[in-house]
Amino acid sequence: MSSDTYIIEVSQQAAGIVVRNPDGYRFFAATHRFNPMEGQLFANAREAERAAFLFASQGFLTAPVIAAA
């Protein structure tokens, strides 16, 4: 059985959560730093985690756009 909700962490701090819906996993920011990613849709939780890590490593300039498959 798989979960419908996952916590996404970057450097041991919560970036947000993803919640499964019929179209994929929707990201909800846990802090203002990740607000630009708010509402993005991902194919799976791992993809959202990678996007949050990439976003953080870019200095929070822009949110990566990764479409769900």
C-alpha positions as CSV (number, residue, x, y, z in Angstrom):
1,M,0.0,0.0,0.0
2,S,1.4,3.4,-0.9
3,S,0.7,6.7,0.8
4,D,-1.3,9.6,-0.6
5,T,0.8,12.3,1.2
6,Y,4.5,12.8,1.6
7,I,6.6,15.4,3.4
8,I,9.3,16.8,1.2
9,E,12.5,17.8,3.0
10,V,15.6,19.7,1.8
11,S,18.6,19.8,4.0
12,Q,16.6,18.2,6.9
13,Q,14.0,21.1,6.8
14,A,10.4,20.7,5.5
15,A,10.0,22.3,2.1
16,G,6.4,21.2,1.7
17,I,4.1,18.2,1.2
18,V,2.8,16.5,-1.9
19,V,-0.7,15.1,-2.0
20,R,-1.8,12.5,-4.5
21,N,-4.8,13.4,-6.7
22,P,-6.0,11.9,-10.0
23,D,-3.5,13.9,-12.0
24,G,-0.4,13.2,-10.0
25,Y,1.1,14.8,-6.8
26,R,0.4,18.4,-6.0
27,F,3.0,20.4,-4.0
28,F,2.0,22.6,-1.0
29,A,4.8,24.8,0.4
30,A,5.7,24.4,4.1
31,T,7.6,27.7,4.2
32,H,7.6,31.0,2.3
33,R,10.9,30.1,0.7
34,F,9.1,27.4,-1.4
35,N,6.0,29.4,-2.2
36,P,7.0,29.6,-5.9
37,M,6.6,25.8,-6.1
38,E,3.1,26.0,-4.6
39,G,0.5,24.1,-6.6
40,Q,2.9,22.5,-9.0
41,L,2.0,19.0,-10.2
42,F,4.5,16.1,-10.2
43,A,4.3,12.5,-11.5
44,N,5.5,11.2,-8.2
45,A,6.8,12.2,-4.8
46,R,10.4,11.5,-5.7
47,E,10.1,14.0,-8.7
48,A,8.8,16.6,-6.3
49,E,11.7,16.0,-3.9
50,R,14.2,16.4,-6.8
51,A,12.5,19.6,-7.9
52,A,12.6,21.1,-4.4
53,F,16.3,20.2,-4.0
54,L,17.0,21.8,-7.4
55,F,15.0,24.9,-6.5
56,A,16.9,25.2,-3.2
57,S,20.3,24.7,-4.9
58,Q,19.5,27.5,-7.3
59,G,19.1,30.0,-4.5
60,F,15.3,30.1,-4.6
61,L,15.3,32.3,-7.7
62,T,12.7,30.5,-9.7
63,A,10.6,27.4,-9.3
64,P,11.5,24.5,-11.7
65,V,8.8,23.5,-14.0
66,I,8.4,19.8,-14.2
67,A,5.2,18.5,-15.7
68,A,3.5,15.3,-14.6
69,A,3.7,12.5,-17.1
